[in-house]
Amino acid sequence: MYQLLSLFSDAVYLYTTLLVIYALLSWFPGAYDSAFGRFLSKICEPYLSIFDRVKLHFGPVDFTILFAVIVLQLASQTIIRIVLFLVN
């Protein structure tokens, strides 16, 4: 069970890293049009589209990805704690 939770935690960490890289691509013109940018878009945009209804744009800065990362981390930690509580 602990190995499965470790795998889940590693997957969440990897996805969080991909979300951060996706956010950093906005600093480079045309980065989303590259093969790597299109790959990240296919992986990240379905999850990020959940948060499109929440207005997190303040001027030119968009905090949607930051909010999405925080929600992902909180949800994964909650799931891990619940599973550990049920197992013990």
N, C-alpha and C positions, 0 to 999 in steps of 0.2 A: 504494500500500500504506500509506503514511504517513497519507494522508487517512482511510483506513478505520480505522486504529488511533486516530487522533484522534477520529473519530466514536464508536468504541467507548469511549474514555476519557471523552468527554463524556456518553455514555449512562450509564456507571457513576456519574459525578459526579451526574447528575440523579437517578438512583435512590437514591443515598446521601442526597441532600438530601430526597427524599420520605420516606425512612425516618426521618430526624431530625425532620421535621415531624410524621410519624405518632407518634413518641415524645412530642413536645411537646404533642400533642392530649390526652394523658392528664392534663395539668395543668388542663384546662378541663372542668367537668362538662357532660356531654351533647354534647361535641364530636364523638364518634364517631357520634352519631345524626344529625348534620347531613349535607347532601348531599356536602360536601367530605370529611367524615369517612368516609362510606360509600365514596366513590370511592377514598380512600387505603387503606381496609381491603381493597378488592378487589385493589388493586395490591400492597400490602405483605404481607398475611397469608400468601399462598402461599409466599413466600420465608421468612418468619419461622417458618412451621410446621415447616420443616426442623430448626430449632434447639429445638423444644419438648421434645425428649427430653433435652437437656442442662439440668440443673438449675442455673439461674443466678439463682435468687431468693434474696436474702439479706435476710430480714425483709420489710419492705414494698417494697424496691427490687428491680426486675427489670433485670438486665443483658443480657437476651437480644438486644435491639436493638443495643446496643453491640458485642456479640460478633458479631452478624450483619454489622454495618458493617465491622468489622475483617476478617472472613473475605472479604467482598466486595472490599474494597480489596486485600488480599493476593493473592487469586485473579486479579483484573484486572491487577495489576502483574506477576504471574508470567506470565500469558498474553502480555502486551505484550512482556516481555523475551524469552520463547521465540520469538515471531514475529520480533522484530527480530534475534535471533541466527540464525534460519533464513534470513532474507532477506539478511543481510550475509554 
